[in-house]
Amino acid sequence: QSVLTQPPSASGTPGQRVTISCSGSSSNIGSNTVNWYQQLPGTAPKLLIYSNNQRPSGVPDRFSGSKSGTSASLAISGLQSEDEADYYCAAWDDSLNGRGVFGGGTKLTVL
Amino acid sequence: QVQLVQSGAEVKKPGASVKVSCKASGYTFTSYDINWVRQATGQGLEWMGWMNPNSGNTGYAQKFQGRVTMTRNTSISTAYMELSSLRSEDTAVYYCARGFAVTTTTWDYWGQGTLVTVSS
């Protein structure tokens, strides 16, 4: 049972816009920034969005993040086949002496 | 360029310990935290803890308290994660990741992962 809640799956056709939600609580998303990771099959996670809505160098502007209260979302516009991957939200949680917490991950399928 | 290179796959028996290494290059090792995250096959990501390579200070997830130890050797820019009293549920890929600060989950570079298999 993950601390942050994500839908297990999402899908879209090439060119579409899809969003993935991430729900938490006051001890994590409500008081700390949210990061998003993309994990392609058989590879290590890659930082996709940090500090709620910032893109690291090299990440296309098709990817965007937002946060409101205790929820966050990742949006992918102009969907491409190479976007098919698992996506995880993450945040620091102030409970239990502080810990990193993840969502359970969302498998994105490009139809 | 920044790289984190981890040690190779391990097979251990239940009750044994495993020590995974993470060698950093391309940046000042003592300037960034190292976090450890694991992933069981087909499952999600699980944070295990962090270590400050400069001070040696650590913070562990409650789940692993008493079983995990994170250390470093600054002379060779290498971080280590040792997990003891292994059980089958510890079978997973273990990743090290570079972090900016303790109270964030902003990890910008990751190792390639080390598969640890626990089996009798």
Interface residues (C-beta under 8 A of the other chain):
Chain A: S2 N32 T33 N35 Y37 Q39 A44 P45 K46 L47 Y50 S51 P56 Y88 A90 A91 W92 L96 N97 G98 R99 G100 V101 F102 G103 G104 G105
Chain B: N35 V37 G44 L45 E46 W47 W50 G59 A61 Q62 Y95 A97 V102 T103 T104 T105 T106 W107 D108 W110 G111 Q112 G113
